[in-house]
């Protein structure tokens, strides 16, 4: 349950930081930053899913 709470808080935290970025501006570079961030987020989520699925399968043997 702590893990799910942690993941949920990460999702809410990333939304809380949604604001105009003064360093990158609001143009294409800012959108590229968001695309890279969410792509990395998706990679981590998939890796976590496969890790826990493999761990569950290993424990059931």
PDBQT receptor file of N, H, CA, C and O in Angstrom, charges set to zero:
ATOM      1  N   UNK A   1       0.820  -1.190   0.000  1.00  0.00    +0.000 N 
ATOM      2  CA  UNK A   1       0.000   0.000   0.000  1.00  0.00    +0.000 C 
ATOM      3  C   UNK A   1       0.870   1.263   0.000  1.00  0.00    +0.000 C 
ATOM      4  O   UNK A   1       0.517   2.276  -0.604  1.00  0.00    +0.000 OA
ATOM      5  N   UNK A   2       2.008   1.181   0.687  1.00  0.00    +0.000 N 
ATOM      6  H   UNK A   2       2.295   0.358   1.178  1.00  0.00    +0.000 HD
ATOM      7  CA  UNK A   2       2.911   2.334   0.700  1.00  0.00    +0.000 C 
ATOM      8  C   UNK A   2       3.431   2.629  -0.703  1.00  0.00    +0.000 C 
ATOM      9  O   UNK A   2       3.592   3.788  -1.085  1.00  0.00    +0.000 OA
ATOM     10  N   UNK A   3       3.689   1.571  -1.462  1.00  0.00    +0.000 N 
ATOM     11  H   UNK A   3       3.559   0.630  -1.151  1.00  0.00    +0.000 HD
ATOM     12  CA  UNK A   3       4.183   1.751  -2.827  1.00  0.00    +0.000 C 
ATOM     13  C   UNK A   3       3.147   2.464  -3.690  1.00  0.00    +0.000 C 
ATOM     14  O   UNK A   3       3.481   3.384  -4.437  1.00  0.00    +0.000 OA
ATOM     15  N   UNK A   4       1.895   2.039  -3.584  1.00  0.00    +0.000 N 
ATOM     16  H   UNK A   4       1.624   1.292  -2.977  1.00  0.00    +0.000 HD
ATOM     17  CA  UNK A   4       0.836   2.682  -4.371  1.00  0.00    +0.000 C 
ATOM     18  C   UNK A   4       0.658   4.136  -3.967  1.00  0.00    +0.000 C 
ATOM     19  O   UNK A   4       0.435   4.995  -4.820  1.00  0.00    +0.000 OA
ATOM     20  N   UNK A   5       0.754   4.416  -2.679  1.00  0.00    +0.000 N 
ATOM     21  H   UNK A   5       0.935   3.718  -1.987  1.00  0.00    +0.000 HD
ATOM     22  CA  UNK A   5       0.656   5.796  -2.210  1.00  0.00    +0.000 C 
ATOM     23  C   UNK A   5       1.804   6.627  -2.765  1.00  0.00    +0.000 C 
ATOM     24  O   UNK A   5       1.613   7.780  -3.151  1.00  0.00    +0.000 OA
ATOM     25  N   UNK A   6       2.984   6.045  -2.802  1.00  0.00    +0.000 N 
ATOM     26  H   UNK A   6       3.139   5.109  -2.488  1.00  0.00    +0.000 HD
ATOM     27  CA  UNK A   6       4.152   6.735  -3.340  1.00  0.00    +0.000 C 
ATOM     28  C   UNK A   6       3.961   7.069  -4.822  1.00  0.00    +0.000 C 
ATOM     29  O   UNK A   6       4.224   8.191  -5.254  1.00  0.00    +0.000 OA
ATOM     30  N   UNK A   7       3.501   6.083  -5.591  1.00  0.00    +0.000 N 
ATOM     31  H   UNK A   7       3.287   5.171  -5.240  1.00  0.00    +0.000 HD
ATOM     32  CA  UNK A   7       3.279   6.305  -7.024  1.00  0.00    +0.000 C 
ATOM     33  C   UNK A   7       2.207   7.373  -7.237  1.00  0.00    +0.000 C 
ATOM     34  O   UNK A   7       2.364   8.253  -8.084  1.00  0.00    +0.000 OA
ATOM     35  N   UNK A   8       1.123   7.298  -6.472  1.00  0.00    +0.000 N 
ATOM     36  H   UNK A   8       0.995   6.584  -5.783  1.00  0.00    +0.000 HD
ATOM     37  CA  UNK A   8       0.046   8.275  -6.584  1.00  0.00    +0.000 C 
ATOM     38  C   UNK A   8       0.550   9.683  -6.260  1.00  0.00    +0.000 C 
ATOM     39  O   UNK A   8       0.183  10.647  -6.932  1.00  0.00    +0.000 OA
ATOM     40  N   UNK A   9       1.390   9.797  -5.229  1.00  0.00    +0.000 N 
ATOM     41  H   UNK A   9       1.688   9.014  -4.683  1.00  0.00    +0.000 HD
ATOM     42  CA  UNK A   9       1.920  11.118  -4.870  1.00  0.00    +0.000 C 
ATOM     43  C   UNK A   9       2.854  11.659  -5.947  1.00  0.00    +0.000 C 
ATOM     44  O   UNK A   9       2.900  12.868  -6.174  1.00  0.00    +0.000 OA
ATOM     45  N   UNK A  10       3.597  10.776  -6.613  1.00  0.00    +0.000 N 
ATOM     46  H   UNK A  10       3.559   9.794  -6.428  1.00  0.00    +0.000 HD
ATOM     47  CA  UNK A  10       4.455  11.226  -7.717  1.00  0.00    +0.000 C 
ATOM     48  C   UNK A  10       3.622  11.806  -8.852  1.00  0.00    +0.000 C 
ATOM     49  O   UNK A  10       3.989  12.819  -9.447  1.00  0.00    +0.000 OA
ATOM     50  N   UNK A  11       2.513  11.164  -9.145  1.00  0.00    +0.000 N 
ATOM     51  H   UNK A  11       2.215  10.341  -8.662  1.00  0.00    +0.000 HD
ATOM     52  CA  UNK A  11       1.646  11.665 -10.217  1.00  0.00    +0.000 C 
ATOM     53  C   UNK A  11       1.085  13.035  -9.861  1.00  0.00    +0.000 C 
ATOM     54  O   UNK A  11       1.047  13.930 -10.705  1.00  0.00    +0.000 OA
ATOM     55  N   UNK A  12       0.650  13.201  -8.622  1.00  0.00    +0.000 N 
ATOM     56  H   UNK A  12       0.681  12.474  -7.937  1.00  0.00    +0.000 HD
ATOM     57  CA  UNK A  12       0.100  14.488  -8.209  1.00  0.00    +0.000 C 
ATOM     58  C   UNK A  12       1.182  15.556  -8.125  1.00  0.00    +0.000 C 
ATOM     59  O   UNK A  12       0.926  16.721  -8.429  1.00  0.00    +0.000 OA
ATOM     60  N   UNK A  13       2.376  15.175  -7.718  1.00  0.00    +0.000 N 
ATOM     61  H   UNK A  13       2.584  14.228  -7.471  1.00  0.00    +0.000 HD
ATOM     62  CA  UNK A  13       3.468  16.139  -7.603  1.00  0.00    +0.000 C 
ATOM     63  C   UNK A  13       3.864  16.679  -8.968  1.00  0.00    +0.000 C 
ATOM     64  O   UNK A  13       4.119  17.874  -9.116  1.00  0.00    +0.000 OA
ATOM     65  N   UNK A  14       3.917  15.809  -9.959  1.00  0.00    +0.000 N 
ATOM     66  H   UNK A  14       3.710  14.838  -9.840  1.00  0.00    +0.000 HD
ATOM     67  CA  UNK A  14       4.293  16.282 -11.296  1.00  0.00    +0.000 C 
ATOM     68  C   UNK A  14       3.248  17.253 -11.833  1.00  0.00    +0.000 C 
ATOM     69  O   UNK A  14       3.590  18.180 -12.568  1.00  0.00    +0.000 OA
ATOM     70  N   UNK A  15       1.989  17.058 -11.481  1.00  0.00    +0.000 N 
ATOM     71  H   UNK A  15       1.711  16.306 -10.884  1.00  0.00    +0.000 HD
ATOM     72  CA  UNK A  15       0.944  17.979 -11.909  1.00  0.00    +0.000 C 
ATOM     73  C   UNK A  15       1.035  19.299 -11.155  1.00  0.00    +0.000 C 
ATOM     74  O   UNK A  15       0.700  20.351 -11.700  1.00  0.00    +0.000 OA
ATOM     75  N   UNK A  16       1.485  19.249  -9.910  1.00  0.00    +0.000 N 
ATOM     76  H   UNK A  16       1.758  18.395  -9.467  1.00  0.00    +0.000 HD
ATOM     77  CA  UNK A  16       1.583  20.467  -9.111  1.00  0.00    +0.000 C 
ATOM     78  C   UNK A  16       2.667  21.399  -9.655  1.00  0.00    +0.000 C 
ATOM     79  O   UNK A  16       2.584  22.615  -9.484  1.00  0.00    +0.000 OA
ATOM     80  N   UNK A  17       3.672  20.837 -10.302  1.00  0.00    +0.000 N 
ATOM     81  H   UNK A  17       3.740  19.849 -10.441  1.00  0.00    +0.000 HD
ATOM     82  CA  UNK A  17       4.757  21.652 -10.830  1.00  0.00    +0.000 C 
ATOM     83  C   UNK A  17       4.468  22.192 -12.229  1.00  0.00    +0.000 C 
ATOM     84  O   UNK A  17       5.340  22.802 -12.847  1.00  0.00    +0.000 OA
ATOM     85  N   UNK A  18       3.272  21.978 -12.726  1.00  0.00    +0.000 N 
ATOM     86  H   UNK A  18       2.563  21.483 -12.224  1.00  0.00    +0.000 HD
ATOM     87  CA  UNK A  18       2.920  22.468 -14.064  1.00  0.00    +0.000 C 
ATOM     88  C   UNK A  18       2.723  23.978 -14.025  1.00  0.00    +0.000 C 
ATOM     89  O   UNK A  18       1.725  24.482 -13.510  1.00  0.00    +0.000 OA
ATOM     90  N   UNK A  19       3.690  24.676 -14.575  1.00  0.00    +0.000 N 
ATOM     91  H   UNK A  19       4.501  24.267 -14.993  1.00  0.00    +0.000 HD
ATOM     92  CA  UNK A  19       3.641  26.135 -14.605  1.00  0.00    +0.000 C 
ATOM     93  C   UNK A  19       4.516  26.614 -15.765  1.00  0.00    +0.000 C 
ATOM     94  O   UNK A  19       5.238  25.827 -16.376  1.00  0.00    +0.000 OA
ATOM     95  N   UNK A  20       4.444  27.863 -16.049  1.00  0.00    +0.000 N 
ATOM     96  H   UNK A  20       3.857  28.503 -15.553  1.00  0.00    +0.000 HD
ATOM     97  CA  UNK A  20       5.288  28.435 -17.103  1.00  0.00    +0.000 C 
ATOM     98  C   UNK A  20       6.746  28.345 -16.677  1.00  0.00    +0.000 C 
ATOM     99  O   UNK A  20       7.118  28.794 -15.593  1.00  0.00    +0.000 OA
ATOM    100  N   UNK A  21       7.551  27.771 -17.527  1.00  0.00    +0.000 N 
ATOM    101  H   UNK A  21       7.249  27.406 -18.408  1.00  0.00    +0.000 HD
ATOM    102  CA  UNK A  21       8.961  27.590 -17.209  1.00  0.00    +0.000 C 
ATOM    103  C   UNK A  21       9.740  28.809 -17.700  1.00  0.00    +0.000 C 
ATOM    104  O   UNK A  21       9.739  29.113 -18.893  1.00  0.00    +0.000 OA
ATOM    105  N   UNK A  22      10.389  29.488 -16.799  1.00  0.00    +0.000 N 
ATOM    106  H   UNK A  22      10.391  29.241 -15.830  1.00  0.00    +0.000 HD
ATOM    107  CA  UNK A  22      11.113  30.702 -17.153  1.00  0.00    +0.000 C 
ATOM    108  C   UNK A  22      12.429  30.393 -17.868  1.00  0.00    +0.000 C 
ATOM    109  O   UNK A  22      12.898  31.194 -18.677  1.00  0.00    +0.000 OA
ATOM    110  N   UNK A  23      13.028  29.231 -17.572  1.00  0.00    +0.000 N 
ATOM    111  H   UNK A  23      12.648  28.580 -16.915  1.00  0.00    +0.000 HD
ATOM    112  CA  UNK A  23      14.299  28.889 -18.205  1.00  0.00    +0.000 C 
ATOM    113  C   UNK A  23      14.098  28.389 -19.638  1.00  0.00    +0.000 C 
ATOM    114  O   UNK A  23      14.847  28.768 -20.539  1.00  0.00    +0.000 OA
ATOM    115  N   UNK A  24      13.091  27.541 -19.847  1.00  0.00    +0.000 N 
ATOM    116  H   UNK A  24      12.482  27.234 -19.116  1.00  0.00    +0.000 HD
ATOM    117  CA  UNK A  24      12.874  26.961 -21.168  1.00  0.00    +0.000 C 
ATOM    118  C   UNK A  24      11.893  27.743 -22.013  1.00  0.00    +0.000 C 
ATOM    119  O   UNK A  24      11.863  27.587 -23.234  1.00  0.00    +0.000 OA
ATOM    120  N   UNK A  25      11.097  28.575 -21.386  1.00  0.00    +0.000 N 
ATOM    121  H   UNK A  25      11.121  28.702 -20.395  1.00  0.00    +0.000 HD
ATOM    122  CA  UNK A  25      10.055  29.280 -22.123  1.00  0.00    +0.000 C 
ATOM    123  C   UNK A  25       8.862  28.367 -22.343  1.00  0.00    +0.000 C 
ATOM    124  O   UNK A  25       8.814  27.264 -21.799  1.00  0.00    +0.000 OA
ATOM    125  N   UNK A  26       7.913  28.812 -23.125  1.00  0.00    +0.000 N 
ATOM    126  H   UNK A  26       7.952  29.709 -23.566  1.00  0.00    +0.000 HD
ATOM    127  CA  UNK A  26       6.722  28.014 -23.388  1.00  0.00    +0.000 C 
ATOM    128  C   UNK A  26       6.694  27.471 -24.809  1.00  0.00    +0.000 C 
ATOM    129  O   UNK A  26       5.627  27.113 -25.307  1.00  0.00    +0.000 OA
ATOM    130  N   UNK A  27       7.817  27.406 -25.454  1.00  0.00    +0.000 N 
ATOM    131  H   UNK A  27       8.683  27.696 -25.049  1.00  0.00    +0.000 HD
ATOM    132  CA  UNK A  27       7.860  26.973 -26.858  1.00  0.00    +0.000 C 
ATOM    133  C   UNK A  27       8.138  25.494 -27.018  1.00  0.00    +0.000 C 
ATOM    134  O   UNK A  27       7.770  24.677 -26.173  1.00  0.00    +0.000 OA
ATOM    135  N   UNK A  28       8.793  25.167 -28.117  1.00  0.00    +0.000 N 
ATOM    136  H   UNK A  28       9.092  25.830 -28.802  1.00  0.00    +0.000 HD
ATOM    137  CA  UNK A  28       9.052  23.782 -28.499  1.00  0.00    +0.000 C 
ATOM    138  C   UNK A  28       9.993  23.089 -27.512  1.00  0.00    +0.000 C 
ATOM    139  O   UNK A  28       9.840  21.895 -27.255  1.00  0.00    +0.000 OA
ATOM    140  N   UNK A  29      10.951  23.810 -26.964  1.00  0.00    +0.000 N 
ATOM    141  H   UNK A  29      11.075  24.780 -27.173  1.00  0.00    +0.000 HD
ATOM    142  CA  UNK A  29      11.891  23.202 -26.021  1.00  0.00    +0.000 C 
ATOM    143  C   UNK A  29      11.167  22.743 -24.758  1.00  0.00    +0.000 C 
ATOM    144  O   UNK A  29      11.478  21.688 -24.205  1.00  0.00    +0.000 OA
ATOM    145  N   UNK A  30      10.214  23.531 -24.313  1.00  0.00    +0.000 N 
ATOM    146  H   UNK A  30       9.962  24.388 -24.762  1.00  0.00    +0.000 HD
ATOM    147  CA  UNK A  30       9.428  23.157 -23.146  1.00  0.00    +0.000 C 
ATOM    148  C   UNK A  30       8.598  21.903 -23.436  1.00  0.00    +0.000 C 
ATOM    149  O   UNK A  30       8.505  21.010 -22.593  1.00  0.00    +0.000 OA
ATOM    150  N   UNK A  31       8.006  21.839 -24.609  1.00  0.00    +0.000 N 
ATOM    151  H   UNK A  31       8.081  22.564 -25.293  1.00  0.00    +0.000 HD
ATOM    152  CA  UNK A  31       7.214  20.662 -24.984  1.00  0.00    +0.000 C 
ATOM    153  C   UNK A  31       8.105  19.432 -25.131  1.00  0.00    +0.000 C 
ATOM    154  O   UNK A  31       7.695  18.327 -24.777  1.00  0.00    +0.000 OA
ATOM    155  N   UNK A  32       9.317  19.613 -25.648  1.00  0.00    +0.000 N 
ATOM    156  H   UNK A  32       9.650  20.511 -25.936  1.00  0.00    +0.000 HD
ATOM    157  CA  UNK A  32      10.266  18.508 -25.750  1.00  0.00    +0.000 C 
ATOM    158  C   UNK A  32      10.632  17.997 -24.361  1.00  0.00    +0.000 C 
ATOM    159  O   UNK A  32      10.721  16.788 -24.147  1.00  0.00    +0.000 OA
ATOM    160  N   UNK A  33      10.842  18.908 -23.424  1.00  0.00    +0.000 N 
ATOM    161  H   UNK A  33      10.770  19.890 -23.598  1.00  0.00    +0.000 HD
ATOM    162  CA  UNK A  33      11.146  18.528 -22.043  1.00  0.00    +0.000 C 
ATOM    163  C   UNK A  33      10.018  17.673 -21.472  1.00  0.00    +0.000 C 
ATOM    164  O   UNK A  33      10.276  16.649 -20.839  1.00  0.00    +0.000 OA
ATOM    165  N   UNK A  34       8.776  18.085 -21.692  1.00  0.00    +0.000 N 
ATOM    166  H   UNK A  34       8.567  18.917 -22.207  1.00  0.00    +0.000 HD
ATOM    167  CA  UNK A  34       7.640  17.320 -21.178  1.00  0.00    +0.000 C 
ATOM    168  C   UNK A  34       7.532  15.959 -21.862  1.00  0.00    +0.000 C 
ATOM    169  O   UNK A  34       7.205  14.966 -21.211  1.00  0.00    +0.000 OA
ATOM    170  N   UNK A  35       7.797  15.903 -23.145  1.00  0.00    +0.000 N 
ATOM    171  H   UNK A  35       8.062  16.710 -23.673  1.00  0.00    +0.000 HD
ATOM    172  CA  UNK A  35       7.745  14.636 -23.869  1.00  0.00    +0.000 C 
ATOM    173  C   UNK A  35       8.794  13.666 -23.337  1.00  0.00    +0.000 C 
ATOM    174  O   UNK A  35       8.511  12.484 -23.142  1.00  0.00    +0.000 OA
ATOM    175  N   UNK A  36       9.997  14.165 -23.104  1.00  0.00    +0.000 N 
ATOM    176  H   UNK A  36      10.227  15.125 -23.263  1.00  0.00    +0.000 HD
ATOM    177  CA  UNK A  36      11.065  13.316 -22.562  1.00  0.00    +0.000 C 
ATOM    178  C   UNK A  36      10.707  12.863 -21.146  1.00  0.00    +0.000 C 
ATOM    179  O   UNK A  36      10.915  11.700 -20.800  1.00  0.00    +0.000 OA
ATOM    180  N   UNK A  37      10.175  13.766 -20.329  1.00  0.00    +0.000 N 
ATOM    181  H   UNK A  37      10.007  14.710 -20.610  1.00  0.00    +0.000 HD
ATOM    182  CA  UNK A  37       9.798  13.420 -18.961  1.00  0.00    +0.000 C 
ATOM    183  C   UNK A  37       8.763  12.310 -18.947  1.00  0.00    +0.000 C 
ATOM    184  O   UNK A  37       8.923  11.331 -18.218  1.00  0.00    +0.000 OA
ATOM    185  N   UNK A  38       7.704  12.442 -19.738  1.00  0.00    +0.000 N 
ATOM    186  H   UNK A  38       7.574  13.238 -20.330  1.00  0.00    +0.000 HD
ATOM    187  CA  UNK A  38       6.647  11.435 -19.726  1.00  0.00    +0.000 C 
ATOM    188  C   UNK A  38       7.094  10.150 -20.389  1.00  0.00    +0.000 C 
ATOM    189  O   UNK A  38       6.603   9.081 -20.026  1.00  0.00    +0.000 OA
ATOM    190  N   UNK A  39       7.998  10.209 -21.339  1.00  0.00    +0.000 N 
ATOM    191  H   UNK A  39       8.397  11.078 -21.634  1.00  0.00    +0.000 HD
ATOM    192  CA  UNK A  39       8.536   8.989 -21.939  1.00  0.00    +0.000 C 
ATOM    193  C   UNK A  39       9.358   8.221 -20.906  1.00  0.00    +0.000 C 
ATOM    194  O   UNK A  39       9.238   7.000 -20.798  1.00  0.00    +0.000 OA
ATOM    195  N   UNK A  40      10.184   8.928 -20.152  1.00  0.00    +0.000 N 
ATOM    196  H   UNK A  40      10.281   9.919 -20.239  1.00  0.00    +0.000 HD
ATOM    197  CA  UNK A  40      10.951   8.275 -19.094  1.00  0.00    +0.000 C 
ATOM    198  C   UNK A  40      10.030   7.720 -18.014  1.00  0.00    +0.000 C 
ATOM    199  O   UNK A  40      10.279   6.641 -17.476  1.00  0.00    +0.000 OA
ATOM    200  N   UNK A  41       8.986   8.444 -17.701  1.00  0.00    +0.000 N 
ATOM    201  H   UNK A  41       8.784   9.321 -18.138  1.00  0.00    +0.000 HD
ATOM    202  CA  UNK A  41       8.015   7.971 -16.726  1.00  0.00    +0.000 C 
ATOM    203  C   UNK A  41       7.381   6.661 -17.193  1.00  0.00    +0.000 C 
ATOM    204  O   UNK A  41       7.219   5.727 -16.407  1.00  0.00    +0.000 OA
ATOM    205  N   UNK A  42       7.022   6.599 -18.481  1.00  0.00    +0.000 N 
ATOM    206  H   UNK A  42       7.154   7.358 -19.119  1.00  0.00    +0.000 HD
ATOM    207  CA  UNK A  42       6.418   5.388 -19.033  1.00  0.00    +0.000 C 
ATOM    208  C   UNK A  42       7.398   4.221 -19.003  1.00  0.00    +0.000 C 
ATOM    209  O   UNK A  42       7.006   3.094 -18.699  1.00  0.00    +0.000 OA
ATOM    210  N   UNK A  43       8.657   4.473 -19.311  1.00  0.00    +0.000 N 
ATOM    211  H   UNK A  43       8.976   5.388 -19.558  1.00  0.00    +0.000 HD
ATOM    212  CA  UNK A  43       9.674   3.420 -19.284  1.00  0.00    +0.000 C 
ATOM    213  C   UNK A  43       9.825   2.866 -17.868  1.00  0.00    +0.000 C 
ATOM    214  O   UNK A  43       9.882   1.651 -17.679  1.00  0.00    +0.000 OA
ATOM    215  N   UNK A  44       9.890   3.743 -16.885  1.00  0.00    +0.000 N 
ATOM    216  H   UNK A  44       9.844   4.730 -17.039  1.00  0.00    +0.000 HD
ATOM    217  CA  UNK A  44      10.021   3.308 -15.501  1.00  0.00    +0.000 C 
ATOM    218  C   UNK A  44       8.787   2.516 -15.071  1.00  0.00    +0.000 C 
ATOM    219  O   UNK A  44       8.917   1.505 -14.382  1.00  0.00    +0.000 OA
ATOM    220  N   UNK A  45       7.603   2.957 -15.463  1.00  0.00    +0.000 N 
ATOM    221  H   UNK A  45       7.497   3.779 -16.023  1.00  0.00    +0.000 HD
ATOM    222  CA  UNK A  45       6.378   2.250 -15.098  1.00  0.00    +0.000 C 
ATOM    223  C   UNK A  45       6.349   0.850 -15.713  1.00  0.00    +0.000 C 
ATOM    224  O   UNK A  45       5.968  -0.110 -15.043  1.00  0.00    +0.000 OA
ATOM    225  N   UNK A  46       6.745   0.727 -16.974  1.00  0.00    +0.000 N 
ATOM    226  H   UNK A  46       7.054   1.507 -17.518  1.00  0.00    +0.000 HD
ATOM    227  CA  UNK A  46       6.763  -0.581 -17.633  1.00  0.00    +0.000 C 
ATOM    228  C   UNK A  46       7.799  -1.490 -16.985  1.00  0.00    +0.000 C 
ATOM    229  O   UNK A  46       7.528  -2.666 -16.741  1.00  0.00    +0.000 OA
ATOM    230  N   UNK A  47       8.980  -0.952 -16.704  1.00  0.00    +0.000 N 
ATOM    231  H   UNK A  47       9.200   0.003 -16.902  1.00  0.00    +0.000 HD
ATOM    232  CA  UNK A  47      10.013  -1.753 -16.056  1.00  0.00    +0.000 C 
ATOM    233  C   UNK A  47       9.565  -2.211 -14.674  1.00  0.00    +0.000 C 
ATOM    234  O   UNK A  47       9.820  -3.355 -14.296  1.00  0.00    +0.000 OA
ATOM    235  N   UNK A  48       8.909  -1.351 -13.920  1.00  0.00    +0.000 N 
ATOM    236  H   UNK A  48       8.703  -0.422 -14.227  1.00  0.00    +0.000 HD
ATOM    237  CA  UNK A  48       8.411  -1.735 -12.594  1.00  0.00    +0.000 C 
ATOM    238  C   UNK A  48       7.358  -2.823 -12.724  1.00  0.00    +0.000 C 
ATOM    239  O   UNK A  48       7.354  -3.779 -11.948  1.00  0.00    +0.000 OA
ATOM    240  N   UNK A  49       6.469  -2.686 -13.694  1.00  0.00    +0.000 N 
ATOM    241  H   UNK A  49       6.473  -1.910 -14.324  1.00  0.00    +0.000 HD
ATOM    242  CA  UNK A  49       5.428  -3.690 -13.904  1.00  0.00    +0.000 C 
ATOM    243  C   UNK A  49       6.044  -5.047 -14.235  1.00  0.00    +0.000 C 
ATOM    244  O   UNK A  49       5.652  -6.061 -13.658  1.00  0.00    +0.000 OA
ATOM    245  N   UNK A  50       6.998  -5.073 -15.153  1.00  0.00    +0.000 N 
ATOM    246  H   UNK A  50       7.317  -4.249 -15.622  1.00  0.00    +0.000 HD
ATOM    247  CA  UNK A  50       7.619  -6.352 -15.522  1.00  0.00    +0.000 C 
ATOM    248  C   UNK A  50       8.433  -6.926 -14.369  1.00  0.00    +0.000 C 
ATOM    249  O   UNK A  50       8.472  -8.143 -14.188  1.00  0.00    +0.000 OA
ATOM    250  N   UNK A  51       9.077  -6.074 -13.593  1.00  0.00    +0.000 N 
ATOM    251  H   UNK A  51       9.045  -5.085 -13.740  1.00  0.00    +0.000 HD
ATOM    252  CA  UNK A  51       9.845  -6.545 -12.442  1.00  0.00    +0.000 C 
ATOM    253  C   UNK A  51       8.935  -7.215 -11.417  1.00  0.00    +0.000 C 
ATOM    254  O   UNK A  51       9.227  -8.315 -10.948  1.00  0.00    +0.000 OA
ATOM    255  N   UNK A  52       7.834  -6.551 -11.070  1.00  0.00    +0.000 N 
ATOM    256  H   UNK A  52       7.597  -5.657 -11.450  1.00  0.00    +0.000 HD
ATOM    257  CA  UNK A  52       6.938  -7.111 -10.064  1.00  0.00    +0.000 C 
ATOM    258  C   UNK A  52       6.203  -8.341 -10.589  1.00  0.00    +0.000 C 
ATOM    259  O   UNK A  52       5.896  -9.253  -9.822  1.00  0.00    +0.000 OA
ATOM    260  N   UNK A  53       5.920  -8.373 -11.882  1.00  0.00    +0.000 N 
ATOM    261  H   UNK A  53       6.169  -7.632 -12.505  1.00  0.00    +0.000 HD
ATOM    262  CA  UNK A  53       5.292  -9.552 -12.464  1.00  0.00    +0.000 C 
ATOM    263  C   UNK A  53       6.247 -10.742 -12.406  1.00  0.00    +0.000 C 
ATOM    264  O   UNK A  53       5.834 -11.848 -12.055  1.00  0.00    +0.000 OA
ATOM    265  N   UNK A  54       7.508 -10.530 -12.744  1.00  0.00    +0.000 N 
ATOM    266  H   UNK A  54       7.843  -9.632 -13.029  1.00  0.00    +0.000 HD
ATOM    267  CA  UNK A  54       8.510 -11.602 -12.687  1.00  0.00    +0.000 C 
ATOM    268  C   UNK A  54       8.751 -12.034 -11.244  1.00  0.00    +0.000 C 
ATOM    269  O   UNK A  54       8.919 -13.222 -10.969  1.00  0.00    +0.000 OA
ATOM    270  N   UNK A  55       8.769 -11.084 -10.336  1.00  0.00    +0.000 N 
ATOM    271  H   UNK A  55       8.633 -10.119 -10.560  1.00  0.00    +0.000 HD
ATOM    272  CA  UNK A  55       8.984 -11.406  -8.925  1.00  0.00    +0.000 C 
ATOM    273  C   UNK A  55       7.825 -12.245  -8.384  1.00  0.00    +0.000 C 
ATOM    274  O   UNK A  55       8.041 -13.193  -7.630  1.00  0.00    +0.000 OA
ATOM    275  N   UNK A  56       6.609 -11.899  -8.768  1.00  0.00    +0.000 N 
ATOM    276  H   UNK A  56       6.433 -11.129  -9.381  1.00  0.00    +0.000 HD
ATOM    277  CA  UNK A  56       5.440 -12.651  -8.329  1.00  0.00    +0.000 C 
ATOM    278  C   UNK A  56       5.478 -14.062  -8.898  1.00  0.00    +0.000 C 
ATOM    279  O   UNK A  56       5.154 -15.023  -8.201  1.00  0.00    +0.000 OA
ATOM    280  N   UNK A  57       5.873 -14.191 -10.164  1.00  0.00    +0.000 N 
ATOM    281  H   UNK A  57       6.136 -13.410 -10.730  1.00  0.00    +0.000 HD
ATOM    282  CA  UNK A  57       5.957 -15.497 -10.802  1.00  0.00    +0.000 C 
ATOM    283  C   UNK A  57       7.036 -16.346 -10.140  1.00  0.00    +0.000 C 
ATOM    284  O   UNK A  57       6.857 -17.550  -9.958  1.00  0.00    +0.000 OA
ATOM    285  N   UNK A  58       8.155 -15.720  -9.780  1.00  0.00    +0.000 N 
ATOM    286  H   UNK A  58       8.300 -14.742  -9.928  1.00  0.00    +0.000 HD
ATOM    287  CA  UNK A  58       9.255 -16.434  -9.138  1.00  0.00    +0.000 C 
ATOM    288  C   UNK A  58       8.846 -16.903  -7.739  1.00  0.00    +0.000 C 
ATOM    289  O   UNK A  58       9.215 -18.004  -7.331  1.00  0.00    +0.000 OA
ATOM    290  N   UNK A  59       8.100 -16.096  -7.009  1.00  0.00    +0.000 N 
ATOM    291  H   UNK A  59       7.800 -15.201  -7.340  1.00  0.00    +0.000 HD
ATOM    292  CA  UNK A  59       7.672 -16.464  -5.660  1.00  0.00    +0.000 C 
ATOM    293  C   UNK A  59       6.617 -17.563  -5.668  1.00  0.00    +0.000 C 
ATOM    294  O   UNK A  59       6.483 -18.298  -4.689  1.00  0.00    +0.000 OA
ATOM    295  N   UNK A  60       5.870 -17.684  -6.759  1.00  0.00    +0.000 N 
ATOM    296  H   UNK A  60       5.979 -17.088  -7.554  1.00  0.00    +0.000 HD
ATOM    297  CA  UNK A  60       4.830 -18.707  -6.823  1.00  0.00    +0.000 C 
ATOM    298  C   UNK A  60       5.386 -20.087  -7.163  1.00  0.00    +0.000 C 
ATOM    299  O   UNK A  60       4.664 -21.078  -7.054  1.00  0.00    +0.000 OA
ATOM    300  N   UNK A  61       6.641 -20.175  -7.568  1.00  0.00    +0.000 N 
ATOM    301  H   UNK A  61       7.228 -19.370  -7.656  1.00  0.00    +0.000 HD
ATOM    302  CA  UNK A  61       7.258 -21.472  -7.910  1.00  0.00    +0.000 C 
ATOM    303  C   UNK A  61       7.591 -22.272  -6.688  1.00  0.00    +0.000 C 
ATOM    304  O   UNK A  61       8.112 -23.382  -6.800  1.00  0.00    +0.000 OA
TER     305      UNK A  61
